[in-house]
Amino acid sequence: MCPLSSLPETSGRTSSFRLPKVPFWAQILLGLVLGVVFGWVARSGDVGWLVTTLDKIGSIFVQLLKLAVAPLVFFAILISITNLRNVSNAARLATRTLLWFMATSLIAVAIGLAIGLLTNPGGGTGLTPKDGAKPDEAGSWLDFLTGIVPTDVITPFTKLNVLQIVFMAAVAGVAALQLGEKAQPILTLSQSVLELLQKALWWVIRLAPLGSLGLIGSAIAEYGWNLISKYATFTADVYIGCALVMFGVYPLLLATVAKVNPLSFFKGAWPAIQLAFVSRSSVGTMPLTQKVTERLGVPKEYASFAVPFGSTTKMDGCASIYPALAAIFIAEIFDVHLGIGDYLLIAFVSVIGSAATAGLTGATVMLTLTLSTLGLPLEGVGLLMAIDPVLDMMRTATNVAGQALVPVVVSAREKILDHDAYAHATSSPLDDRDEAAEPERQLATV
């Protein structure tokens, strides 16, 4: 054994080998590819343990994302409303944000209706009304209007009623603004709790590549291509409709209304869009959506209002494109004729009732709300439940893209967008240590 004095000097240098960093998008892509491979092996080889493993990995990832949903929504909305006092023309910004939410939803539902009328997604499927089944829970306008106000402060958190949580947070935020300095201790505590939740959720976000492997693998193992083939036209319609909105309408708005380069938007927002595709949860993606929105040059005080608000109400995929196509699909299966008035009703429900989706996975409540308004059989929901997870990935990605888009458009129109930050936005994800950092420090990779 050599004495310590005989060891060679290193002069402060280290010989340790470091693996190169893999970009987050590449990790997600690798997870998706491996998920498809493992899912196909599990299904074709009837490997039970692999099916179970994939399902557990995916479900645990989604469960971890949803674990912080209730407190995250409450404190994010509360803080976002109080942050508006630091923004000039706050009422004007809030109104413009809501109007753009509604305008883009109207465009999205129009695209969904046009595609549905052109392709007849319910024809040739072999499905009949007997294949349908009523959902356990159905949405109605009465439930939507009366259900906003909770009966107590505990149940919305235990039952995960996001709409009621948003209502309580909004009331608390407005009350805090009225109290002024007296509410500052509560706001300080709320800000600390929100940062704690965001940090914990950021750890979960880093597991997205593994989560994508499990979710995609489980979907392939469970559904395969046989089920998807029955819904081939409808599935293609949803994906094409969402793609037209995300890669057609949004870039057009950026170029003509905001007068900025659409490519820079997608470079900056891509990590959030990827996570939304995998997780199927707008609320679960909200911390990352807010970070990429700030990185795109939207002022932090405004982004902290617009993104949480959008994550619970702005659903171009789930609440506009999908219900429009689903209504046409179900009407064709049940041989119900839809007229001009029905299509106008679909547009009305999509624009006004989108908050019913509340940022959670799935769009069953919004679909039942649409069907009940049109008088279509709720049994039609059962026809779409099996294929819903496959559709929900693209729908949620579109939702999140829209939630990042509107703050950029409004900021550009109000001349508060940092164009230099927008132009230099990158597709690298943000480091969780940079939540309160300067914009130039927020470009670190995971």
N, C-alpha and C positions, 0 to 999 in steps of 0.2 A: 504494500500500500504506500503510495508516495506521500511525502509530507506536503502540507499545504503550501509551504514556501516554494515547492518545485512546480506548482501548477502554472501554466502559461498565463501571462497577463492578457486581459481582454480589452484593456483601454476603454472600458465603458461600452464596448460593443457587445451585442448579443447574437448568438448563432441560432437562436430558436427559429423554427420554420413556421411561417404564418400562412394559412390557407387564404387564397384571394377571396374578397367579398363577392357574394353572388347577389346581383340586383334583385330587389323584391319582386319585380314583375317576372323575372326568370324563375324565382322560387315558386310563385303562384302557378306559372305555366307548367313547371315540372310536376307540381302536385296534381294539376288537372290531367296531365298525360298519364302519370302513374295511376291515378284514380280510374281512368278509363281502362287501362290495362288490367289492373287488379279486379275491377268490376266485371270485366268480360271473362276473365279466368274464373272468378267465383261463380258466375252464372253458367258458363258453358261446361265447367267441370263439376258443378254442383258441390262446391267446397263450402260446407256449412260454417266452419269456423272463420273462414275469410269473410263471408257475408256478415257474420255477427261482428267481427272486428271492425270492418269498414263502417257499419252502422253505428257502433259505439263511438268511434273516433269522430264521425260527423255530428252525431247528436250531442256529444259532450262539448264540442266546439260551439255549437249553436246555443246550448244551455249556458255556457260561460258568458257568451255575448248578451243573452237575455237576462242574466242574473242581476246586472246593474241597471237594467232599463228603467225601472220605476223611479229610483232616486236620481238617476242621471237626467231623465226628462224633467223632473220637478226642479232640481237645482239649476239646470241649464236654462230653462224658461225663466225662472225667477231672476237669475243673474242677468240674462240677456235683456229683460225688460228694464231693469235698473241701470244697465249700461247705456241705455239709450239717452239718459240724461247728459252723457258726455258727448253726444253727437248733435251737431247743429241740424236743424230741420228734421228732428227725429220723427215727428208725426208724418211729415211728407215722405220720408224714407219708408216708413212702415206701410203707408198707403200705396206707394209705388210698388213695393215688394208684393203686396197682396194682389194688386191689379195684374202684375206680370205673372204671378202664380196662376191666376184665372185665365189669362190670355193664352199662355202656353198649354194649359190643360184643354182649352177649347180647340186649339190647333191639333193636339194629340188625339182627341176623341174624333175629330173630323177625319183624320188619317185612318183611324181604326175602322170607322164606319165605311169609308171608301174602299178599303181593302176587303172588308167583309162582304160588301155588295158585289164586288168584282169576282171574288173567288168562291163564294158559297161554301164556307168551311164545313157545314153540317151535311152536305151531300156526299153520298157514296161511302160513308163511314161504316155502314152496317149496324150502327147503333139504333136502338129503339127507345121509346119512353120507358119501357120496362127496365132498361139498364140504369135508369136514374134512381136517385134516393134523396129525400129531404135532408138538409143539413141539421145538425143538432141545434145550432143557433142561427137565427136569421135576423137580418137588419130591417128596420122599418123607420119611416120618417118620425113616427111618434117616439120610438126608442132613441133615435138619434138626437131629437130635440130635448126630450126630457132626461135622457141619460147623460147629458153633459154635466148636470149638477149632481154631485154625489150625495148620498144620504148620510155618510159619515166620512171621516178623514182617513180611516184605516183600510176599508174595503177596496178602494181603487188601487192601493199598493199590493194587497194580497191577491186580488183578482186580476191585476195587471190591466186595468182599464185606463189606457193611456190618455184618452180624450178627457176623462175626469181629472186625471193628474195634471194635464195641461191647464184645465180650468182653474184648479186650486193654485197652481203656480202663478198663473196670470193675475189672479186676485191678490195673492201675496206680494207679487211684484209691484202692482199698482199701489197697494197699501204702504209698501216700503217707500215708494217715491213720495207719497203724501206725508209720511212721518219724518222724512228727511234725516237729520243727524241721529235722531233717536233709534232709527233702525240700523245704524251702521254696525253695531256689534253682531247682529243677526246676519247681515250681508257679508261681513268678514268671515264668519263661521261658514256660511253657505258657499263662499268662494273657495275656502279651504277644502270643504267636503267635495265640491265639484272637481277640484284639481286632483284630489285623492282618487275619486272614481275614474277620472280620465286616465290617470296613470295606471291603475289596475286594469282598465279596459285595454290600454295600449299593450300591456303584456299579452292579453288574449289576442289582439290583432296580429302580433308577431307569430302566432300559431296558425295564421291563415293558410300557409302552404300545406300544413298537415291537415287542417280542417277541410281544405278543398279536396285533398286526396280521399278523405273519408266520405264526404258528401257526394262527390261525383261517382266514386266507386260504388257507394250504396245505391245510388239512383240507377246506375247501369245494371247492377246485380239484381235489383228488384224489378225493374221495368223492362230492361232489354230493349230490343228494337221492335218486337212484336206489338207491344202496346202502343208505342209511339207511332207505328205505321197506321193504326186506326185514326190517329189524330194528326196525321202528317200535314194536311192542309192547314188545320187550325194552328198547330205548332209553328209552321212556317209563317203563317200570317202574323202571329204574335211577335216572332223574332224579326220579321221584315218591318212590321209597323214600328217596333221599338227602335230598330236600326235607322229607319227613315227619320224619326224624331231626333235621335241622339246624334246621328252623323249627317243629317240633312237640315232639319229645322234649326237646331241649336247653332251649328256653324253659320247659317244664314243670318240669324239674329245677332251673333257676335260680329259678323263682318259688316252688316248694314245698320244695325241699331247701336251697338256698342262701339263699332268701328275699331275693332282690335283683331289680331290674327287668331283664327280658330285653332290653329295647330298648337299655339302656346297654351291655350285653355286645356286641351286634351293632354298635353305633356304634364301640366301641373296637376290636373284632376285625376289622372289615370290611376294612381294608387287607391283612391277612394272608390272609383268605379269598379276596379278589380275586386276589392274586398266586398263590395255590395253584391257582385255577381256570385261570389262564393257563399257569403253568409246569409243572403236573402233577407237582410234586416237593415232598413234605413236608419233606425234608431241605434242599432249596434255599430253602424258605420259612422254615426254622427261626429264623434271626436276627430276622426281622420278627415271627414268632409270639411269640418270647420278649419282644420289646419291647412288643408290644401287650398281652401278658399282664401285664407289670409295670405298664403304664399303667392296667390295669383294677384295680390295687390289690393284686396278688399280691406278696408280699415277694420281692425280687430273689434272695436266697439260695435260696428254695424254687423260684422260677420257673426259675432256671438249672439245676435238677435235673429238674423235672417236664417242661419243654418238650423238651429234647433226648431224654429218655427216651421221651416220647410220640411224637416225630417218627420214632422207629425201631421203635415197637411198637404205637402207638395208631392203628388204621386201620379206623374204622367203615365207611367207604365201600368201600375196596379189599378188606378182609379179612372183612367181615360181610355187607353188603347184596349186593355184587356176586357173591361165590362162591355164595351161596344162590340167587340168581336164575339164575346161569349153570348151576348144577347141574340145576335144573329144566328150563331151556331145552335143555340138551344131552340130558338123559334123554328128553325128548319127541321130539327129532330122531332119536335112536337107538332109540326105542320101548322104553325101559327103565322098569319100574315102580319108583317109590320109595315105601317104607313109612315108618311112624313111626320105626323104628330109624334109617333113613337120614337123616331130618330131624334127629334128635338128634345123629347123627354130624356133620352140617353145622354145627350149633351148637357142638359140641365143638371141631372144627377151627378155627372162627372165633375162639373165645375163647382157645384155647391156642396156636394156630399163627400168630397175626397178625404176630408178629415176623419171619416169613419174607418179608413184603413189604419190610421194611427201609427204608421211606421213599423208594424210588426210583420213577421213573415206570413205570406198568404194574403189573399184579397177576397176571402169568402164573404165577409160582412158587406163589402162594397158591391159584390156581385148579387147577393140576395136583396140588397137595397134597390139595385137596378131592376131586377126581375119583378120584385113586388110592385114597384112603381109602374112597370109596363103591364102587369097582370099575367106574366109568364109563369109557368109551373116551377115552383122551387125545387121540384125533383130534378130539374135540369142541372142543379149544382153537383149532384152525385155523378153526373157524366164526366165532369171535369176534375174531380178531386184526385183521381189516380195520376193524372198527368200534371197536376199543379206544381209540384216541386221543380220539374223541368222548365216550366214556363216562368216560374217565379224568379229564377236567376236573372234572366234578361230583363224582366219587368223592374226588379229592384235596381239593377245597374242603371236603367233609364231614369228611375226616380232620383237616384243620387246625383246623376249627371245634371238633372234639372235643378236640384237643390243647390248645386254649386254655380250653375249658370246664372240664375236670376240675380244673386248678389253682385256678380260681375257686371251684368247688364245695367242694373240700377246704379251701381257705383260709377260706371263709365258715363251714364247719362247725367248723373249729378256732379260729375267732375271731381270725384273724390277717389278715383281709382289710381293706384300707383302704377303707372304704365311701365316704368322701368322694372319693377318687381314682376309684373305680368309677363313682360317680354323675356325675362330670364328664368321663368319658372321651369323646373326640371321634373322628370318623372320619378326621381328617387324619393322614397318615403321619408317622412320627417322623424327625427330622433325624439323620443319621449322626454328627454332632458331639456328640450328647446321650447317648451310650451310658453315660457314667458320671455323668450330670447328675442333679439333683434332679428328683422327679416333676413339679413345676410347670414346669421347663424342658424337659420331654420332650414338650411339646405343640406344638412348632414344626412348621411345614409344610415340605415339601420345596422 
